[in-house]
């Protein structure tokens, strides 16, 4: 291995260490209490070294949320073999809910916290590619449903947005602990139960 190859590998390793430390601190303390300085302290470097890799904290959280989307889409890939688009849509919803409930902090970062999207808005390429890719995956399934005779008379894009926002709303209420207050006796099952009720509505469209 040449000197340039070794330096590149060391650079990538340090970047990975920064992200691992940032994720650990985020899970422990949340976005607001995670700083460049305490990330640097965690990896035992000066704060200045982090700015060689990331321009600010928002870019770090954007990189972390990219990892969350990669995990989610990897779980969704198994659905490519599901021929019936309605069954694929329902399975997609179940995977989405399970991912959110098992990874509430990461889901919060991916879909609720402002830091990653602030980075998107402040970058030259101001497209939310991660969210857009996930939405397009849903929209393609809705279009397949319409082609198969489901959802007659419905607009695929608007319907995709409605379905996404409904499922997102259910998991967000649970993650933000609203269900603990409003539905304390069913807080452990209400999201899955609500999803099943939603499926019954979709079957009638």
Legacy VTK file of the C-alpha trace (Angstrom):
# vtk DataFile Version 3.0
C-alpha trace
ASCII
DATASET POLYDATA
POINTS 205 float
0.000 0.000 0.000
1.403 3.377 -1.026
1.597 6.471 1.162
-1.352 8.159 -0.567
-3.521 5.035 -0.166
-2.635 4.787 3.517
-3.431 8.448 4.103
-6.781 8.057 2.363
-7.617 5.021 4.479
-6.644 6.849 7.666
-8.800 9.801 6.587
-11.814 7.545 6.071
-11.195 5.796 9.391
-11.133 9.103 11.257
-14.317 10.251 9.512
-15.984 7.015 10.598
-14.779 7.564 14.175
-16.300 11.047 14.167
-19.651 9.698 12.984
-19.618 6.825 15.469
-18.889 9.249 18.310
-21.544 11.679 17.083
-24.153 8.918 16.873
-23.286 7.671 20.341
-23.592 11.169 21.816
-26.802 11.816 19.883
-28.390 8.662 21.289
-27.228 9.589 24.793
-28.011 13.309 24.819
-30.030 14.276 21.741
-29.233 16.710 18.946
-29.266 19.869 21.031
-26.752 18.596 23.594
-24.361 17.086 21.068
-21.644 19.557 20.062
-18.509 19.619 17.965
-16.513 19.940 21.159
-17.939 16.909 22.930
-17.627 14.862 19.742
-13.952 15.864 19.640
-13.561 14.978 23.310
-15.095 11.563 22.670
-12.524 10.719 19.963
-9.718 12.511 21.863
-8.932 15.043 19.165
-9.134 18.821 19.063
-12.381 20.303 17.704
-10.443 21.749 14.780
-9.833 18.321 13.253
-13.573 17.751 12.833
-13.870 20.819 10.626
-11.524 19.128 8.154
-14.329 16.632 7.549
-17.571 18.494 8.288
-18.330 22.200 8.051
-20.700 22.163 11.051
-22.839 20.004 13.324
-25.748 19.954 10.882
-23.582 18.276 8.256
-22.625 15.596 10.780
-26.263 14.919 11.577
-27.067 14.876 7.887
-24.451 12.150 7.423
-25.926 10.200 10.330
-29.445 10.459 8.971
-28.178 9.160 5.615
-27.137 6.009 7.446
-30.656 5.665 8.807
-32.152 5.865 5.320
-29.706 3.254 4.061
-30.845 0.908 6.852
-34.508 1.538 6.104
-34.165 1.015 2.352
-32.144 -2.164 2.878
-35.114 -3.542 4.806
-37.465 -2.434 2.023
-35.496 -4.237 -0.687
-37.044 -7.591 0.256
-40.347 -6.229 -1.100
-39.083 -6.192 -4.687
-40.140 -9.831 -4.962
-43.730 -9.138 -3.830
-45.777 -9.118 -7.029
-49.118 -7.982 -5.657
-48.680 -4.188 -5.278
-51.309 -3.879 -2.540
-49.596 -6.543 -0.461
-46.287 -4.818 -1.160
-47.763 -1.507 0.032
-49.022 -3.040 3.271
-45.709 -4.781 3.903
-43.938 -1.481 3.253
-46.038 0.180 5.936
-45.303 -2.598 8.411
-41.540 -2.388 7.771
-41.653 1.394 8.102
-43.500 1.210 11.431
-41.238 -1.518 12.804
-38.121 0.447 11.852
-39.476 3.594 13.510
-40.499 1.836 16.710
-37.203 -0.045 16.987
-35.087 3.031 16.162
-37.041 5.991 17.591
-34.050 8.312 17.946
-32.839 7.652 14.420
-36.376 8.038 13.056
-36.606 11.331 14.917
-33.395 12.465 13.222
-34.534 11.260 9.800
-38.034 12.741 9.750
-38.550 15.211 12.613
-35.355 16.974 13.704
-34.368 20.067 11.730
-30.571 19.657 11.703
-30.280 17.342 8.640
-32.781 19.303 6.566
-31.149 22.605 7.570
-27.952 21.238 6.040
-29.855 20.388 2.849
-31.315 23.894 2.589
-27.902 25.455 3.157
-26.053 23.316 0.626
-25.561 23.935 -3.078
-27.531 20.821 -3.956
-30.661 21.641 -1.972
-32.503 18.389 -2.670
-33.455 15.987 0.089
-32.316 12.936 -1.857
-32.833 10.525 1.027
-36.428 11.496 1.690
-37.119 11.881 -2.009
-35.858 8.374 -2.727
-38.053 6.905 -0.006
-41.087 8.828 -1.249
-40.462 7.734 -4.837
-40.310 4.109 -3.705
-43.747 4.562 -2.143
-45.106 6.452 -5.153
-43.957 3.725 -7.561
-45.845 1.159 -5.479
-48.969 3.331 -5.510
-48.677 3.664 -9.291
-48.402 -0.129 -9.524
-51.540 -0.408 -7.382
-53.433 1.961 -9.690
-52.265 0.004 -12.748
-53.550 -3.178 -11.094
-57.007 -1.674 -10.577
-56.742 -0.303 -7.039
-57.379 3.322 -6.028
-59.440 4.189 -9.087
-59.861 7.939 -9.581
-57.023 8.831 -7.188
-53.922 10.909 -7.923
-50.811 8.808 -7.251
-48.675 11.635 -5.862
-51.331 13.073 -3.553
-52.332 9.589 -2.391
-48.686 8.706 -1.710
-48.352 11.851 0.389
-51.534 11.028 2.312
-50.400 7.467 3.061
-46.903 8.556 4.080
-48.180 11.354 6.329
-50.723 9.053 7.987
-48.181 6.367 8.883
-45.615 9.018 9.859
-48.190 10.657 12.119
-48.948 7.420 13.934
-45.331 6.601 14.701
-44.461 10.219 15.539
-47.226 10.423 18.141
-45.855 7.283 19.737
-42.187 8.308 19.560
-42.978 11.699 21.062
-44.844 9.892 23.884
-48.276 11.337 23.167
-49.819 7.868 23.212
-48.602 7.366 26.771
-50.939 10.126 27.888
-53.885 9.754 25.527
-53.947 5.945 25.246
-51.923 4.649 28.198
-53.539 1.197 28.202
-52.798 0.618 24.502
-49.540 2.476 24.016
-47.640 -0.739 23.248
-50.000 -1.851 20.493
-51.890 1.198 19.236
-49.541 1.968 16.333
-49.764 -1.553 14.905
-53.511 -1.650 15.601
-53.936 1.729 13.947
-51.968 0.545 10.925
-54.286 -2.456 10.540
-57.309 -0.131 10.653
-55.663 2.039 8.012
-55.188 -1.001 5.786
-58.904 -1.737 6.040
-59.607 1.769 4.754
-57.145 1.327 1.876
-58.870 -1.900 0.879
-62.078 0.055 0.316
-60.528 2.697 -1.960
LINES 1 206
205 0 1 2 3 4 5 6 7 8 9 10 11 12 13 14 15 16 17 18 19 20 21 22 23 24 25 26 27 28 29 30 31 32 33 34 35 36 37 38 39 40 41 42 43 44 45 46 47 48 49 50 51 52 53 54 55 56 57 58 59 60 61 62 63 64 65 66 67 68 69 70 71 72 73 74 75 76 77 78 79 80 81 82 83 84 85 86 87 88 89 90 91 92 93 94 95 96 97 98 99 100 101 102 103 104 105 106 107 108 109 110 111 112 113 114 115 116 117 118 119 120 121 122 123 124 125 126 127 128 129 130 131 132 133 134 135 136 137 138 139 140 141 142 143 144 145 146 147 148 149 150 151 152 153 154 155 156 157 158 159 160 161 162 163 164 165 166 167 168 169 170 171 172 173 174 175 176 177 178 179 180 181 182 183 184 185 186 187 188 189 190 191 192 193 194 195 196 197 198 199 200 201 202 203 204
